[in-house]
Amino acid sequence: MTQLLRPDDPRLTWQGAVSLERTDGWVAPWRIPCEDRVLFPPERLGERLAMPAGVRIVFRSNTTLLAGRLASPHPESSPIDLCCDGVLFGSIPLAGRDAFRFDGLPPGDKLIELWLPQFGTFRLRSLEVSDGATCAPCTDVRPRWITYGSSITQCRAAESPTRTWPAIVSRARGLDLFCLGVGGECHLDTMIARMIRDQPADLISLALGINVMGEASLSPRTFRPAVIGFVQIIREKHPHCPLIVRSPIFSPARETTANAVGFTLQMMRQEVQAAVEALIAHGDCNIHYVDGLEVLGPEFAHLLPDGLHPNADGYKVIGQRFSRVVARILS
């Protein structure tokens, strides 16, 4: 015998989500207010923000099993991970599957963290725990970290959601992760800046430039002002929060080859650094520039199978190196 938990059970916390879309049959997490999705064009941006990168279902329980049923399974979904008291218990592939099940969880009361797929939508019909198992809410009191970036922050090619670089950093440094990795759609959108501004945060990091480079969405004339304006919007409600601005990681074909508006990746790093230096000169005492080559430089070109996106090992390298950056800044 087992007991079912509704996806909207108040004892469940959807950590890392901004809102929940509720229907009669399922609940789905969004990383924006889902009722405002029309204000977050284009359509692909909304699609990415409906994917639960960094989102966890969290509660305390003495259950020895955890299972779930899904609606409309995504054919290319990333796996789902289960952590018990902070230790990875297991990972299950979800692509095209409408159910998952973890058996043999450690006995006794423990913190359950179900890490949802970093790629693919996730619509939960129900959770299943042991018959008679306890179930209690859990409040995360760790410092909250917001990180914004492109597909390299969403980390589709990572082995599973706890092995993305933001998850590696948050787990290593004891941070409550809110991930805004949006594959192909990191273009310094004002609505994203406003949302970051309005979220609680103890640390904020921005990985800027690679989508702008790829889509030529901003020029050498407009990119630096856009970075400055994006940061200034965030600073309206987080004036003293540590804020890390990172330029793009290595991408061999883009380093010195100009895009449609004349940008090279080397130029883009200079512009990001210049924006941060301008903000520091204007009095921002807690903003920090990080060169993307510091976290994944040319010595790791073999971890970029398409010359742009890291493979699973590349994301682990970024996680390890950026974790050291975070430790240095928070110290």
Secondary structure as the mmCIF struct_conf table of DSSP 4:
data_model
#
loop_
_struct_conf.conf_type_id
_struct_conf.id
_struct_conf.beg_label_comp_id
_struct_conf.beg_label_asym_id
_struct_conf.beg_label_seq_id
_struct_conf.end_label_comp_id
_struct_conf.end_label_asym_id
_struct_conf.end_label_seq_id
STRN STRN1 THR A 2 LEU A 5
TURN_TY1_P TURN_TY1_P1 PRO A 7 ASP A 8
TURN_TY1_P TURN_TY1_P2 PRO A 10 ARG A 11
STRN STRN2 THR A 13 GLN A 15
TURN_TY1_P TURN_TY1_P3 GLY A 16 GLY A 16
BEND BEND1 VAL A 18 VAL A 18
STRN STRN3 SER A 19 ARG A 22
BEND BEND2 ASP A 24 GLY A 25
STRN STRN4 VAL A 27 TRP A 30
BEND BEND3 ARG A 31 ILE A 32
HELX_RH_3T_P HELX_RH_3T_P1 CYS A 34 LEU A 39
BEND BEND4 PHE A 40 PHE A 40
BEND BEND5 PRO A 42 PRO A 42
HELX_RH_AL_P HELX_RH_AL_P1 GLU A 43 LEU A 49
TURN_TY1_P TURN_TY1_P4 ALA A 50 ALA A 50
BEND BEND6 MET A 51 MET A 51
TURN_TY1_P TURN_TY1_P5 ALA A 53 GLY A 54
STRN STRN5 ARG A 56 SER A 61
BEND BEND7 THR A 64 THR A 64
STRN STRN6 LEU A 65 LEU A 70
BEND BEND8 ALA A 71 SER A 72
TURN_TY1_P TURN_TY1_P6 PRO A 75 GLU A 76
STRN STRN7 ILE A 80 CYS A 84
TURN_TY1_P TURN_TY1_P7 ASP A 85 GLY A 86
STRN STRN8 VAL A 87 ILE A 92
TURN_TY1_P TURN_TY1_P8 ALA A 95 GLY A 96
BEND BEND9 ASP A 98 ASP A 98
STRN STRN9 ALA A 99 ASP A 103
HELX_LH_PP_P HELX_LH_PP_P1 LEU A 105 PRO A 106
BEND BEND10 PRO A 107 ASP A 109
STRN STRN10 LYS A 110 TRP A 115
HELX_LH_PP_P HELX_LH_PP_P2 LEU A 116 PRO A 117
BEND BEND11 GLN A 118 GLY A 120
STRN STRN11 LEU A 124 SER A 130
TURN_TY1_P TURN_TY1_P9 ASP A 131 GLY A 132
STRN STRN12 ALA A 136 ALA A 136
BEND BEND12 ARG A 142 ARG A 142
HELX_LH_PP_P HELX_LH_PP_P3 PRO A 143 PRO A 143
STRN STRN13 ARG A 144 GLY A 149
BEND BEND13 SER A 150 SER A 150
HELX_RH_AL_P HELX_RH_AL_P2 SER A 151 GLN A 154
TURN_TY1_P TURN_TY1_P10 CYS A 155 ALA A 157
BEND BEND14 ALA A 158 SER A 160
HELX_RH_3T_P HELX_RH_3T_P2 PRO A 161 ARG A 163
BEND BEND15 THR A 164 THR A 164
HELX_RH_AL_P HELX_RH_AL_P3 TRP A 165 ARG A 173
TURN_TY1_P TURN_TY1_P11 GLY A 174 GLY A 174
STRN STRN14 ASP A 176 GLY A 181
TURN_TY1_P TURN_TY1_P12 GLY A 183 GLY A 184
BEND BEND16 HIS A 187 HIS A 187
HELX_RH_AL_P HELX_RH_AL_P4 THR A 190 ASP A 198
BEND BEND17 GLN A 199 GLN A 199
BEND BEND18 ASP A 202 ASP A 202
STRN STRN15 LEU A 203 ALA A 207
BEND BEND19 GLY A 209 GLY A 209
HELX_RH_AL_P HELX_RH_AL_P5 ILE A 210 GLU A 215
TURN_TY1_P TURN_TY1_P13 ALA A 216 ALA A 216
BEND BEND20 LEU A 218 LEU A 218
TURN_TY1_P TURN_TY1_P14 PRO A 220 THR A 222
HELX_RH_AL_P HELX_RH_AL_P6 PHE A 223 ARG A 235
TURN_TY1_P TURN_TY1_P15 GLU A 236 LYS A 237
BEND BEND21 PRO A 239 CYS A 241
STRN STRN16 LEU A 243 ARG A 246
HELX_RH_3T_P HELX_RH_3T_P3 PRO A 252 ARG A 254
BEND BEND22 GLU A 255 THR A 257
TURN_TY1_P TURN_TY1_P16 ALA A 260 VAL A 261
BEND BEND23 GLY A 262 GLY A 262
HELX_RH_AL_P HELX_RH_AL_P7 LEU A 265 ALA A 281
TURN_TY1_P TURN_TY1_P17 HIS A 282 GLY A 283
TURN_TY1_P TURN_TY1_P18 CYS A 285 ASN A 286
STRN STRN17 ILE A 287 VAL A 290
HELX_RH_AL_P HELX_RH_AL_P8 GLY A 292 VAL A 295
BEND BEND24 LEU A 296 LEU A 296
HELX_RH_3T_P HELX_RH_3T_P4 PRO A 298 LEU A 303
TURN_TY1_P TURN_TY1_P19 PRO A 305 ASP A 306
BEND BEND25 GLY A 307 HIS A 309
HELX_RH_AL_P HELX_RH_AL_P9 ALA A 312 LEU A 330
#
